[in-house]
């Protein structure tokens, strides 16, 4: 005689409960994906702004070297705003130059220029680079 083999597995109620639990957990996790897009765009904008500021700082140092380290070329940059081309035309890059003429702890020679390059997008400042050069 044959014995009745019992089937082992999940009942329909157990499967429905698992589907409901996974659905609730899934919506909580998927809800967080709405915040990923804007965060990535903001990070990309900040990285681009930092690179644009660094690029301008290197250009200023190269121009200074080509002009025999003249302070006049730096002073002429004070208050200027660079016009950037596409795809960076949504950014604004401005330069300020502050002359330090008296000796300080930061400028023992007493003839330095502090240069600040600011990059903003839509009025919000994204990156600033400050550096100091000495005239000699």
CORWOZI-V965491 format. One record per run of one state. SS is the DSSP state (H for helix, E for strand, C for the rest). FROM is the first residue (numbers start at 0). LEN is the number of residues. If there is no record, write none. Layout:
# CORWOZI-V965491
ss=SS from=FROM len=LEN
ss=SS from=FROM len=LEN
This chain:
# CORWOZI-V965491
ss=C from=0 len=11
ss=H from=11 len=21
ss=C from=32 len=1
ss=H from=33 len=33
ss=C from=66 len=4
ss=H from=70 len=5
ss=C from=75 len=5
ss=E from=80 len=2
ss=C from=82 len=8
ss=E from=90 len=10
ss=C from=100 len=11
ss=E from=111 len=10
ss=C from=121 len=2
ss=E from=123 len=11
ss=C from=134 len=2
